[in-house]
Amino acid sequence: MNKNNEINLALKDFTLGNKERAYKKLKKIFNKNKDDDQLRFNLAVIEQSLNLNEDAKANYLFLIKNNKNLKAMINLYLLNIKEDNFSEALLLINKVININNNLDNLMMDKAFVLYKLKKYDESINICKDYLNKKKDINCMNILGLNYFSTNDFDKAENILKKALSINKNSHVILNSLGRIYHEKRDSNNAEKYLSKAYSIKSDSYEIINNLAGFYREEGKYNKSIELYNNALKLNPKNPSIINNLAKAYFDIDNFDMAEKYSLQAYKLNMRDGNIQKILSLIYLRKQDYKKGWNFFDGRLNLSDFIERNSSINKIRKKLLTKNKINPKSKILVLREQGVGDEILYGTMYYDLLRCCENVTIECDKRLMNIFKNSFPEYKESFLELGKISQNQIALDQYDYAIYAGSLGKFFRNNINNFNDGCFLYADDKLIKDSKNQLNKLKEKYNIGISWKSFKNRYAAEKSLNLENIKNIFNTKNCNFINLQYGDVDSEILKFNKKFNQNIITLKNLDLFNDFDKLAGVLKNLDLFISVSNSTAHLAGSLGVKTLLIKPTNHAIFHYWNQPGDITPWYKSIKLLNIETILEKENLINSFL
């Protein structure tokens, strides 16, 4: 039988679904005819379909290098997209455009890759130009995803619904709408659209990955793991899916499996901040702090960190990336994303101030007084947020800049490096004023309560309503004092009326802005009960006896996700699961 007939028989096997047999036949023929470019291309296509991606890439690259094979370029950039290698994909797409810019879907592929690279404006412009010439739901989908990623949810939803009116069974559009509703925390619609997309296209790893992510954030971790594994069968070299599987195992406290998969993802893409973040969380949970901090700086490249820290692009070149600090260096410390994290990592400020001669610490203006009161010998080191980092001339005077969380790699490399976390001191006069105010109440234990978190991706998972913790209020001989910031007056009123309670709201206390007065109240409590929010951190840093109700697994931060019921960051805080609160009637008696 001649070569062409052998090749045709192998390709026939491939079209009939006998891919493995086709591959073996074609590989045998190719080994004797390596100068046949068409044969090499066909072999690469089969390798790609069998997820033998490295072999396929090698063959495509050979064809591109030797004769600028256009089909090889296209297949290779599509393979790079599949594996999340978007920078490499963009380079190839631009090469294809230089050769032939009239190919179907070429500009849409470029728009998609630009969207993945967070070059939203460029992607949007390509989509708009394309849509002016032709109404195409795939292009509308990419445009909607761009708006979604820039938090313009209404625009994204509108354009995707227009696309859905053109084709109500488009799995691509249904998938994107499901993602939007998931982000908006509309669980019913998220599940509706994602499930419908999955029923139409059950072999799409993107849809399976998104549906798995939805179930993970609904707390259905085992279902999530099953789906992620299904997605991996379809795309075994995708680092994002592998890392998502690691997250799901982390959520069920299977840290060995989480580490295994996260390391696999890291080997595939060492620059991915999301992969570095989950690795850091795994090691911090295992209390392998040295390894944990080694990956922790991956957060600096994440979009949510960048959005919350407007100064990062100005100070990036000055970031302290070394593993040692020169005591003579002039260092600027920037706070982390929120007040809670700022207080937490502030537990390391004294270590730094003692270690280095010239340190400036930017802080939230609400914390300025309490920081200065707590570091009297270093009070001139504290400046309001943005004073230096937003002033290029002033910034140029500094050798290095560092975000407060990154101090861990210098000062918290093992469990013995932690102190009790009680480092803030409230103003004596404000403590006395608060004591006088509380003395006007009945002579009972004074219990502060806080049950919500705001302005956070996982605020809902971290928050409760008063009925969730109603068992607490059955404890006798207690004054329950509202220390929940935000608009909760109507919730308290309804709860008091329904359950015949008397949650007390103190007058003239701004719980969101006046941390000095709030600290004075906290210091006079017998016990503080809270969810994960900034007030919990303030209480811990003041040494106030605190019961902290931990968030659901996927929403928990590393400092609350520790072995047992304690955290090394604050000695005065006891960690509890919500189930414990629900099940035990007189739980807090043992803590008074």
C-alpha positions in Angstrom: 0.0 0.0 0.0 1.4 3.4 -0.9 1.9 6.2 1.5 -1.1 8.3 0.5 -3.5 5.4 0.9 -2.0 4.7 4.4 -2.5 8.3 5.3 -6.1 8.3 4.0 -7.0 5.2 6.0 -5.5 6.8 9.2 -7.4 10.0 8.6 -10.6 7.9 8.0 -10.1 6.3 11.4 -9.8 9.8 12.9 -13.0 11.0 11.4 -14.8 7.9 12.7 -13.6 8.7 16.2 -10.8 6.2 16.4 -8.3 8.9 17.4 -5.8 6.8 19.2 -5.6 4.2 16.4 -5.3 7.0 13.8 -2.5 8.6 15.8 -0.5 5.4 16.0 -0.8 4.8 12.3 0.0 8.4 11.3 2.9 8.6 13.7 4.4 5.4 12.2 4.1 6.9 8.7 5.5 10.2 9.8 8.6 8.7 11.3 9.5 7.5 7.8 8.5 10.8 6.1 9.4 13.7 8.3 9.9 16.0 5.3 6.2 15.9 4.5 4.7 19.1 5.8 1.1 18.2 5.2 1.6 14.9 7.1 3.3 16.8 10.0 0.3 19.2 10.1 -2.3 16.3 10.1 -0.3 14.7 12.9 -0.3 17.9 14.9 -4.1 18.2 14.5 -4.6 14.7 15.9 -2.1 15.3 18.7 -4.0 18.5 19.6 -7.3 16.6 19.7 -5.7 14.0 22.0 -4.4 16.7 24.3 -0.8 15.9 23.4 -0.3 19.6 23.3 3.4 19.8 23.7 3.9 17.5 20.7 1.4 19.4 18.7 3.1 22.7 19.5 6.5 21.4 18.4 5.1 20.4 15.1 3.2 23.6 14.5 6.3 25.6 15.5 8.4 23.6 13.0 5.9 24.4 10.2 5.8 28.1 11.1 9.6 28.4 11.3 10.3 26.5 8.0 7.5 27.9 5.7 5.3 30.3 7.7 2.5 27.9 7.5 -0.7 29.9 8.1 -2.9 27.0 9.2 -0.3 26.0 11.8 -0.2 29.6 13.1 -4.0 29.6 13.5 -4.1 26.2 15.2 -1.2 27.2 17.5 -2.8 30.4 18.7 -6.1 28.6 19.3 -4.1 26.0 21.4 -2.5 28.9 23.3 -5.9 30.4 24.0 -7.1 27.0 25.3 -4.2 26.8 27.7 -4.5 30.5 28.8 -1.3 31.5 27.1 -2.8 34.7 25.9 0.3 36.8 25.3 1.7 34.1 23.0 -1.7 33.8 21.2 -1.7 37.6 20.6 1.7 37.5 19.0 0.6 34.7 16.6 -2.7 36.4 15.8 -0.8 39.6 14.8 1.4 37.5 12.5 -1.6 36.0 10.9 -3.2 39.5 10.4 0.0 40.6 8.6 -0.3 37.7 6.2 -4.1 37.7 5.7 -6.5 39.9 7.7 -9.6 38.8 5.9 -10.0 35.4 7.6 -13.3 34.7 9.4 -13.2 35.2 13.1 -9.6 36.5 13.2 -10.5 39.9 14.6 -12.9 38.4 17.0 -10.2 36.0 18.3 -8.0 39.1 18.7 -10.7 40.9 20.6 -11.2 37.9 22.9 -7.4 37.6 23.6 -7.2 41.3 24.3 -10.1 41.0 26.7 -8.3 38.1 28.5 -5.2 40.3 28.7 -7.3 43.0 30.4 -6.8 45.4 27.4 -10.5 46.2 27.5 -10.5 49.4 25.5 -8.7 47.8 22.6 -11.0 44.8 22.7 -14.1 47.0 22.9 -13.0 49.1 19.9 -12.5 45.9 17.7 -15.9 44.6 18.8 -17.7 47.8 17.9 -16.0 48.1 14.5 -16.9 44.5 13.7 -20.5 44.9 14.9 -21.0 48.0 12.7 -20.4 45.7 9.7 -22.2 42.6 10.9 -24.4 41.6 13.8 -22.7 38.6 15.3 -23.6 37.1 18.7 -20.1 35.8 19.4 -18.8 39.4 19.0 -21.6 40.7 21.1 -20.6 38.2 23.7 -17.0 39.4 23.8 -18.2 43.0 24.1 -20.5 42.0 26.9 -17.6 40.3 28.7 -15.5 43.5 28.4 -18.3 45.5 30.0 -18.7 42.8 32.7 -15.0 43.0 33.5 -15.1 46.8 33.9 -18.0 46.4 36.3 -20.5 47.9 33.9 -23.0 45.1 34.6 -26.1 46.8 33.2 -24.4 47.4 29.8 -23.1 43.8 29.8 -26.5 42.4 30.7 -28.3 44.5 28.0 -26.0 43.5 25.1 -26.0 39.9 26.1 -29.8 39.8 26.3 -29.9 41.4 22.8 -27.7 38.5 21.6 -29.9 36.0 23.4 -33.0 37.4 21.5 -31.2 36.5 18.3 -30.4 33.0 19.4 -32.1 31.9 22.6 -30.2 28.6 22.7 -26.7 30.1 22.4 -24.6 28.3 25.0 -22.0 31.0 24.7 -24.4 33.8 25.6 -26.2 31.8 28.3 -22.8 31.0 29.9 -21.9 34.7 30.0 -25.2 35.8 31.4 -24.8 33.1 34.1 -21.4 34.6 35.0 -22.9 38.1 35.3 -25.7 36.9 37.6 -23.2 35.0 39.7 -21.1 38.1 40.1 -24.2 40.1 41.0 -25.0 37.4 43.6 -28.3 36.5 41.9 -28.0 32.8 42.6 -31.3 31.7 41.0 -30.6 33.4 37.6 -26.9 32.3 37.7 -27.8 28.7 38.1 -30.6 28.9 35.6 -28.4 30.3 32.8 -25.3 28.3 33.5 -27.3 25.0 33.8 -29.1 25.7 30.5 -25.7 26.5 28.8 -24.4 23.2 30.2 -27.4 21.2 29.0 -26.9 22.5 25.5 -23.1 22.2 25.4 -22.0 19.6 28.0 -18.5 19.2 26.4 -17.5 22.9 26.9 -14.8 23.1 29.6 -15.5 26.9 29.9 -19.1 26.3 30.8 -18.3 23.4 33.2 -15.6 25.5 34.8 -18.1 28.4 35.4 -20.8 26.1 36.7 -18.3 24.5 39.1 -17.3 28.0 40.3 -20.9 28.8 40.9 -21.5 25.7 43.0 -18.3 26.3 44.9 -19.5 29.7 46.0 -22.8 28.2 46.9 -21.0 25.9 49.3 -21.6 22.8 47.3 -18.0 21.8 47.2 -18.2 18.2 46.3 -20.4 19.0 43.3 -17.9 21.7 42.3 -15.0 19.2 42.5 -16.8 16.7 40.3 -17.4 19.4 37.7 -13.9 20.7 37.8 -12.6 17.2 37.2 -14.9 16.9 34.2 -13.5 20.2 32.8 -10.0 18.9 33.2 -10.8 15.8 31.2 -11.6 18.1 28.3 -8.7 20.5 28.9 -6.1 18.9 31.1 -3.4 21.5 30.6 -5.4 24.6 31.6 -3.8 26.1 34.7 -6.9 28.1 35.7 -9.1 25.0 35.9 -6.4 23.1 37.8 -6.0 26.0 40.2 -9.8 26.2 40.6 -9.8 22.5 41.6 -7.1 23.3 44.1 -9.4 26.0 45.6 -12.3 23.5 45.9 -10.1 21.0 47.7 -8.8 23.8 50.0 -12.5 24.6 50.8 -13.1 21.1 52.2 -9.8 21.2 54.2 -8.0 18.7 51.9 -4.8 20.7 51.9 -2.6 18.0 50.4 -4.8 17.7 47.3 -5.1 21.5 47.1 -1.3 21.8 47.2 -0.9 19.1 44.6 -3.1 20.7 42.1 -2.0 24.3 42.8 1.6 23.3 42.2 0.6 21.7 38.9 -1.1 24.9 37.9 2.0 26.9 39.0 4.3 24.9 36.9 2.1 25.7 33.9 1.9 29.4 34.6 4.3 30.8 37.2 3.3 34.4 36.6 -0.4 33.9 37.4 -1.3 35.9 40.6 -4.4 33.8 41.3 -2.3 30.6 41.4 0.3 32.2 43.6 -2.5 33.5 45.9 -4.0 30.0 46.5 -0.5 28.6 47.1 0.1 31.2 49.7 -3.2 30.4 51.4 -2.4 26.7 51.5 0.9 27.2 53.1 -0.3 29.9 55.5 -3.1 27.5 56.6 -0.5 24.8 57.1 1.5 27.4 59.2 4.4 27.0 56.8 4.7 30.8 56.9 8.0 31.0 55.0 6.5 29.3 51.9 3.2 31.1 52.4 4.7 34.6 52.3 6.9 33.5 49.3 3.8 33.4 47.2 1.8 36.1 48.9 3.0 38.9 46.7 1.1 37.3 43.8 -1.9 39.3 45.1 -0.2 42.5 43.9 -1.0 41.6 40.3 -4.6 40.7 40.8 -7.2 43.0 39.4 -9.2 43.4 42.6 -6.0 44.4 44.5 -5.1 46.9 41.8 -8.6 48.4 41.8 -8.5 48.9 45.5 -4.9 50.4 45.5 -4.8 53.2 43.1 -1.1 54.0 43.9 0.2 50.6 42.9 1.2 51.7 39.3 3.2 54.6 40.7 5.1 52.7 43.3 5.5 49.3 41.5 9.1 50.1 40.5 10.0 50.8 44.1 8.4 47.6 45.5 10.7 45.9 48.0 11.1 42.4 46.5 14.2 41.4 48.4 14.1 39.0 51.3 16.1 41.2 53.5 15.6 44.8 54.6 18.5 47.3 54.8 18.1 49.1 58.1 19.5 52.3 56.4 16.9 52.3 53.6 14.1 54.9 53.4 10.9 52.8 53.3 7.3 53.7 52.6 4.7 51.4 53.9 1.3 51.4 52.3 -1.9 50.0 53.9 -3.6 46.9 52.5 -7.0 46.8 50.8 -9.3 47.7 53.7 -9.2 48.9 57.3 -9.4 45.4 58.7 -6.3 44.2 56.9 -4.5 47.5 57.7 -5.0 46.8 61.4 -4.1 43.2 61.1 -0.8 43.8 59.3 -0.2 46.8 61.6 0.7 44.2 64.3 4.0 44.1 62.4 4.6 47.9 62.4 6.5 47.9 65.7 8.9 45.2 64.3 9.6 47.3 61.3 10.0 50.6 63.2 12.5 49.0 65.5 14.4 47.4 62.7 14.7 50.4 60.3 15.8 54.0 60.9 13.6 55.8 58.3 10.1 54.5 57.9 7.0 56.3 56.8 3.6 54.5 57.2 0.6 55.7 55.2 -2.7 55.0 56.9 -6.4 55.5 56.7 -7.3 58.8 58.3 -9.7 57.0 60.7 -6.8 55.2 62.2 -4.4 58.1 62.4 -5.1 59.1 66.0 -5.1 55.6 67.4 -1.9 54.7 65.6 -0.1 57.8 66.9 -1.4 57.1 70.4 -0.2 53.5 70.2 3.3 54.4 68.8 4.1 57.6 70.7 7.9 57.4 70.0 7.1 56.9 66.3 4.1 59.1 65.9 5.8 61.3 63.2 6.1 58.2 61.0 2.4 58.0 60.3 0.9 60.0 57.5 -2.5 60.0 55.8 -3.1 57.7 52.9 -1.8 59.0 49.6 0.4 61.8 51.1 3.5 60.2 49.7 2.3 57.5 47.3 0.3 59.9 45.2 3.0 62.6 45.1 5.7 61.6 42.6 8.2 64.2 43.9 7.8 63.0 47.5 7.9 59.3 46.4 11.2 59.8 44.6 12.8 60.4 47.9 12.2 56.8 49.1 14.3 53.8 48.4 11.5 51.3 48.6 7.8 50.9 49.0 6.0 47.9 50.5 2.4 46.9 51.1 1.8 46.1 54.8 0.9 42.5 54.1 4.3 41.8 52.6 5.9 42.6 55.9 5.1 39.0 56.9 8.0 37.6 54.9 10.4 39.5 57.2 8.7 39.3 60.6 6.4 36.3 60.7 8.2 33.3 59.3 7.2 30.8 61.9 4.6 30.5 64.6 7.0 31.7 67.3 7.4 35.1 65.6 3.8 36.1 66.5 3.0 38.2 69.5 -0.4 38.5 71.2 -1.6 41.0 68.6 -2.6 43.6 71.2 -0.8 46.6 69.9 -3.3 49.4 69.8 -4.1 51.7 72.7 -7.4 53.6 72.9 -7.4 57.2 74.3 -7.7 57.1 78.1 -10.3 59.9 78.1 -12.5 58.2 75.5 -12.3 55.0 77.5 -13.5 56.8 80.6 -16.3 58.6 78.7 -17.5 55.3 77.3 -17.4 53.7 80.7 -19.6 56.5 82.1 -22.0 56.0 79.2 -22.3 52.3 79.8 -22.6 52.7 83.5 -26.0 54.3 82.8 -27.3 50.9 81.6 -28.5 48.2 83.9 -25.8 46.4 85.8 -25.3 43.5 83.5 -22.5 42.1 81.3 -22.0 44.4 78.4 -21.9 42.4 75.1 -21.1 44.2 71.8 -22.4 42.6 68.6 -21.6 43.1 65.0 -23.0 40.8 62.3 -22.3 42.3 58.8 -19.4 43.0 56.5 -19.6 45.5 53.6 -17.8 46.5 50.4 -16.2 43.1 49.8 -16.5 40.5 47.1 -17.6 38.0 49.7 -19.5 40.4 52.0 -22.7 38.2 51.8 -20.8 35.1 52.8 -19.2 36.9 55.7 -22.4 38.5 56.9 -25.4 37.2 58.9 -28.7 38.7 60.0 -29.8 39.0 63.6 -32.1 36.0 63.4 -29.1 33.8 62.5 -27.6 34.6 65.9 -30.8 34.8 67.9 -29.6 32.1 70.4 -27.0 34.6 71.6 -29.7 36.9 73.0 -31.2 34.2 75.2 -28.2 34.6 77.5 -29.5 36.3 80.7 -28.0 39.2 82.6 -26.6 40.9 79.5 -26.8 44.3 77.8 -26.5 43.7 74.0 -24.9 46.7 72.4 -25.1 47.4 68.7 -21.6 47.9 67.2 -22.6 47.2 63.6 -21.8 50.0 61.2 -24.1 50.7 58.2 -27.8 51.1 57.9 -29.2 48.5 60.3 -31.6 50.5 62.4 -34.7 49.0 60.8 -33.3 45.5 61.1 -32.7 46.0 64.8 -36.2 47.5 65.3 -37.9 44.5 63.7 -35.8 42.0 65.6 -36.4 43.7 68.9 -40.1 43.7 68.3 -40.3 40.1 67.0 -38.2 38.5 69.7 -38.9 40.9 72.6 -35.3 42.0 72.8 -33.6 45.3 73.5 -30.4 45.7 71.4 -29.0 49.0 72.5 -27.6 51.6 70.0 -25.4 54.1 71.7 -25.9 57.8 71.0 -23.3 60.0 69.3 -21.2 57.1 68.1 -20.3 57.0 64.4 -19.4 53.3 64.1 -18.0 53.7 60.6 -15.8 56.8 60.9 -15.0 57.4 64.5 -12.6 54.5 65.4 -11.3 56.5 68.4 -14.6 56.5 70.2 -15.4 53.0 69.0 -12.1 51.8 70.5 -13.1 53.4 73.8 -16.4 51.5 73.8 -14.7 48.2 72.9 -12.3 48.5 75.8 -15.3 48.6 78.2 -17.0 45.5 77.0 -17.1 42.2 78.8 -17.3 40.4 75.4 -17.5 41.3 71.7 -19.2 39.0 69.2 -18.6 39.7 65.5 -18.3 38.4 62.0 -15.2 39.1 60.0 -15.1 42.8 59.5 -13.0 45.8 60.5 -14.5 46.1 64.0 -13.3 42.5 64.7 -9.8 43.5 63.9 -10.0 46.6 66.0 -11.2 44.5 68.9 -8.4 42.0 68.5 -5.8 44.7 68.3 -7.1 46.2 71.5 -7.0 42.9 73.4 -10.8 42.8 73.8 -12.2 39.3 74.5 -13.9 38.5 71.2 -15.9 35.6 69.6 -15.5 35.7 65.9 -18.0 33.8 63.7 -16.0 32.5 60.7 -17.2 33.0 57.1 -18.0 30.1 54.8 -14.9 28.3 53.6 -14.5 29.9 50.2 -14.8 33.4 51.7 -12.5 33.0 54.6 -9.2 34.9 54.9 -6.0 33.2 55.9 -5.8 34.9 59.4 -9.1 33.3 60.4 -8.5 30.0 58.6 -6.2 28.5 61.2 -6.0 25.1 63.0 -8.3 24.9 66.0 -10.3 27.8 67.3 -7.5 30.4 67.6 -5.6 32.7 65.3 -1.9 33.6 66.0 -2.7 37.1 64.9 -4.8 38.0 67.9 -4.6 36.2 71.2 -7.9 37.6 72.5 -10.1 36.3 69.6 -11.8 32.9 69.7 -13.0 31.5 66.4 -16.4 29.8 66.0 -18.3 28.3 63.2 -21.9 29.5 62.6 -23.1 26.0 63.3 -21.8 26.3 66.9 -23.8 29.5 67.3 -27.0 27.9 65.9 -26.8 24.8 68.0 -25.8 26.0 71.5 -28.4 28.0 73.5 -26.2 29.4 76.2 -22.9 29.4 74.4 -21.5 32.8 75.6 -21.9 32.0 79.3 -18.6 30.1 79.2 -16.8 33.2 77.8 -18.0 35.7 80.4 
